[in-house]
Amino acid sequence: MKRHYSGDGNIKDYLKGFSGTGRIDPSFQGYDAFKELWALGVMEPHIAAIRLYFNNRSDEHYVVVSSEYMAGADLKKHSGKPGLHSIEETLSDTDASYWEASDLDPKAFRD
């Protein structure tokens, strides 16, 4: 299985490789993957989360607020930057190696 989905191939096939239990979350690169998840209806506002993974510094967690914005999560470790952030700008212009989506609607992992 491909490590990070980046918009090439079928996102539904990629997601089927995950159980949806939260032990291993699907990972992505770029903004196009977010758009596909949103279009599938599996990126639930105020439930789904995005975690940016960086090579040389702490990871950052965000909660998806809408199709356009995410909010920095305040956690003991790996908090996101405070406030609202454009999802498109953040995922398009980041030095993060990849991002994970957690707490997707379970239908993401079914046929």
Phi and psi restraints in degrees (value plus and minus 20) as a CYANA .aco file:
   2 LYS   PHI     -85.0   -45.0
   2 LYS   PSI     117.7   157.7
   3 ARG   PHI     -86.6   -46.6
   3 ARG   PSI     -76.5   -36.5
   4 HIS   PHI    -141.9  -101.9
   4 HIS   PSI     108.8   148.8
   5 TYR   PHI    -100.5   -60.5
   5 TYR   PSI     112.0   152.0
   6 SER   PHI    -148.2  -108.2
   6 SER   PSI       1.2    41.2
   7 GLY   PHI      82.7   122.7
   7 GLY   PSI     -25.4    14.6
   8 ASP   PHI    -121.2   -81.2
   8 ASP   PSI     116.8   156.8
   9 GLY   PHI      72.0   112.0
   9 GLY   PSI    -189.2  -149.2
  10 ASN   PHI    -120.8   -80.8
  10 ASN   PSI      97.0   137.0
  11 ILE   PHI     -83.7   -43.7
  11 ILE   PSI     -52.6   -12.6
  12 LYS   PHI     -83.9   -43.9
  12 LYS   PSI     -62.4   -22.4
  13 ASP   PHI     -83.4   -43.4
  13 ASP   PSI     -60.7   -20.7
  14 TYR   PHI     -81.1   -41.1
  14 TYR   PSI     -65.3   -25.3
  15 LEU   PHI     -86.9   -46.9
  15 LEU   PSI     -49.2    -9.2
  16 LYS   PHI     -81.7   -41.7
  16 LYS   PSI     -40.7    -0.7
  17 GLY   PHI     -95.5   -55.5
  17 GLY   PSI     -21.4    18.6
  18 PHE   PHI    -137.0   -97.0
  18 PHE   PSI     126.1   166.1
  19 SER   PHI    -101.8   -61.8
  19 SER   PSI     -40.1    -0.1
  20 GLY   PHI      60.7   100.7
  20 GLY   PSI      -8.5    31.5
  21 THR   PHI    -104.3   -64.3
  21 THR   PSI     -32.2     7.8
  22 GLY   PHI      70.5   110.5
  22 GLY   PSI     -26.0    14.0
  23 ARG   PHI     -91.5   -51.5
  23 ARG   PSI     -58.5   -18.5
  24 ILE   PHI    -151.2  -111.2
  24 ILE   PSI      99.3   139.3
  25 ASP   PHI    -116.1   -76.1
  25 ASP   PSI     127.1   167.1
  26 PRO   PHI     -85.7   -45.7
  26 PRO   PSI     127.0   167.0
  27 SER   PHI    -142.3  -102.3
  27 SER   PSI     134.6   174.6
  28 PHE   PHI    -162.2  -122.2
  28 PHE   PSI     145.3   185.3
  29 GLN   PHI    -153.0  -113.0
  29 GLN   PSI     111.9   151.9
  30 GLY   PHI      65.2   105.2
  30 GLY   PSI     152.3   192.3
  31 TYR   PHI    -100.5   -60.5
  31 TYR   PSI     -50.8   -10.8
  32 ASP   PHI     -77.5   -37.5
  32 ASP   PSI     -56.9   -16.9
  33 ALA   PHI     -83.2   -43.2
  33 ALA   PSI     -59.4   -19.4
  34 PHE   PHI     -81.4   -41.4
  34 PHE   PSI     -64.8   -24.8
  35 LYS   PHI     -78.2   -38.2
  35 LYS   PSI     -60.9   -20.9
  36 GLU   PHI     -85.4   -45.4
  36 GLU   PSI     -62.5   -22.5
  37 LEU   PHI     -83.1   -43.1
  37 LEU   PSI     -61.0   -21.0
  38 TRP   PHI     -83.8   -43.8
  38 TRP   PSI     -64.9   -24.9
  39 ALA   PHI     -82.1   -42.1
  39 ALA   PSI     -51.9   -11.9
  40 LEU   PHI     -93.6   -53.6
  40 LEU   PSI     -34.1     5.9
  41 GLY   PHI      57.1    97.1
  41 GLY   PSI       5.6    45.6
  42 VAL   PHI    -127.3   -87.3
  42 VAL   PSI     -25.3    14.7
  43 MET   PHI    -118.7   -78.7
  43 MET   PSI      62.0   102.0
  44 GLU   PHI     -93.7   -53.7
  44 GLU   PSI     104.6   144.6
  45 PRO   PHI     -78.6   -38.6
  45 PRO   PSI     120.0   160.0
  46 HIS   PHI      47.3    87.3
  46 HIS   PSI     -12.9    27.1
  47 ILE   PHI    -143.1  -103.1
  47 ILE   PSI     -73.9   -33.9
  48 ALA   PHI     -88.2   -48.2
  48 ALA   PSI     129.2   169.2
  49 ALA   PHI    -151.8  -111.8
  49 ALA   PSI     134.6   174.6
  50 ILE   PHI    -141.9  -101.9
  50 ILE   PSI     112.0   152.0
  51 ARG   PHI    -140.1  -100.1
  51 ARG   PSI      98.3   138.3
  52 LEU   PHI    -107.1   -67.1
  52 LEU   PSI     111.0   151.0
  53 TYR   PHI    -127.5   -87.5
  53 TYR   PSI     102.3   142.3
  54 PHE   PHI    -130.4   -90.4
  54 PHE   PSI     129.7   169.7
  55 ASN   PHI     -95.5   -55.5
  55 ASN   PSI     -59.6   -19.6
  56 ASN   PHI    -135.4   -95.4
  56 ASN   PSI      -5.7    34.3
  57 ARG   PHI    -178.2  -138.2
  57 ARG   PSI     158.2   198.2
  58 SER   PHI     -83.4   -43.4
  58 SER   PSI     128.0   168.0
  59 ASP   PHI     -90.8   -50.8
  59 ASP   PSI     144.9   184.9
  60 GLU   PHI    -150.9  -110.9
  60 GLU   PSI     116.2   156.2
  61 HIS   PHI    -128.1   -88.1
  61 HIS   PSI     121.2   161.2
  62 TYR   PHI    -158.1  -118.1
  62 TYR   PSI     130.5   170.5
  63 VAL   PHI    -124.4   -84.4
  63 VAL   PSI     111.6   151.6
  64 VAL   PHI     -92.0   -52.0
  64 VAL   PSI     103.6   143.6
  65 VAL   PHI    -118.8   -78.8
  65 VAL   PSI     -56.7   -16.7
  66 SER   PHI    -179.2  -139.2
  66 SER   PSI    -193.3  -153.3
  67 SER   PHI     -89.1   -49.1
  67 SER   PSI     -34.0     6.0
  68 GLU   PHI    -132.1   -92.1
  68 GLU   PSI     -46.0    -6.0
  69 TYR   PHI    -149.7  -109.7
  69 TYR   PSI     131.7   171.7
  70 MET   PHI    -153.0  -113.0
  70 MET   PSI     133.8   173.8
  71 ALA   PHI    -135.8   -95.8
  71 ALA   PSI     119.8   159.8
  72 GLY   PHI     -83.5   -43.5
  72 GLY   PSI     109.3   149.3
  73 ALA   PHI    -104.7   -64.7
  73 ALA   PSI     118.2   158.2
  74 ASP   PHI    -117.7   -77.7
  74 ASP   PSI      81.1   121.1
  75 LEU   PHI    -144.2  -104.2
  75 LEU   PSI     144.9   184.9
  76 LYS   PHI     -82.6   -42.6
  76 LYS   PSI     -59.2   -19.2
  77 LYS   PHI    -149.4  -109.4
  77 LYS   PSI     126.3   166.3
  78 HIS   PHI      42.4    82.4
  78 HIS   PSI      17.9    57.9
  79 SER   PHI     -83.2   -43.2
  79 SER   PSI     133.7   173.7
  80 GLY   PHI    -104.0   -64.0
  80 GLY   PSI     148.5   188.5
  81 LYS   PHI     -86.5   -46.5
  81 LYS   PSI     115.9   155.9
  82 PRO   PHI     -78.9   -38.9
  82 PRO   PSI     129.8   169.8
  83 GLY   PHI      75.2   115.2
  83 GLY   PSI    -196.6  -156.6
  84 LEU   PHI    -109.7   -69.7
  84 LEU   PSI     124.6   164.6
  85 HIS   PHI    -156.3  -116.3
  85 HIS   PSI     121.5   161.5
  86 SER   PHI     -85.7   -45.7
  86 SER   PSI     104.2   144.2
  87 ILE   PHI     -85.4   -45.4
  87 ILE   PSI     -64.5   -24.5
  88 GLU   PHI     -79.8   -39.8
  88 GLU   PSI     -68.6   -28.6
  89 GLU   PHI     -84.3   -44.3
  89 GLU   PSI     -63.4   -23.4
  90 THR   PHI     -85.6   -45.6
  90 THR   PSI     -66.7   -26.7
  91 LEU   PHI     -98.2   -58.2
  91 LEU   PSI     -39.7     0.3
  92 SER   PHI    -107.1   -67.1
  92 SER   PSI     -50.6   -10.6
  93 ASP   PHI    -147.1  -107.1
  93 ASP   PSI      50.6    90.6
  94 THR   PHI    -153.5  -113.5
  94 THR   PSI     134.9   174.9
  95 ASP   PHI    -118.5   -78.5
  95 ASP   PSI      -7.2    32.8
  96 ALA   PHI     -89.2   -49.2
  96 ALA   PSI     121.7   161.7
  97 SER   PHI     -88.8   -48.8
  97 SER   PSI     -57.4   -17.4
  98 TYR   PHI    -186.8  -146.8
  98 TYR   PSI     155.7   195.7
  99 TRP   PHI    -156.9  -116.9
  99 TRP   PSI     131.2   171.2
 100 GLU   PHI    -130.5   -90.5
 100 GLU   PSI     128.6   168.6
 101 ALA   PHI    -130.5   -90.5
 101 ALA   PSI     106.4   146.4
 102 SER   PHI    -141.9  -101.9
 102 SER   PSI     141.3   181.3
 103 ASP   PHI      38.8    78.8
 103 ASP   PSI      17.0    57.0
 104 LEU   PHI     -89.4   -49.4
 104 LEU   PSI     134.3   174.3
 105 ASP   PHI     -76.8   -36.8
 105 ASP   PSI     114.1   154.1
 106 PRO   PHI     -76.7   -36.7
 106 PRO   PSI     -41.6    -1.6
 107 LYS   PHI     -83.6   -43.6
 107 LYS   PSI     -36.2     3.8
 108 ALA   PHI     -80.4   -40.4
 108 ALA   PSI     -47.6    -7.6
 109 PHE   PHI    -122.2   -82.2
 109 PHE   PSI     -14.7    25.3
 110 ARG   PHI    -129.3   -89.3
 110 ARG   PSI     147.4   187.4
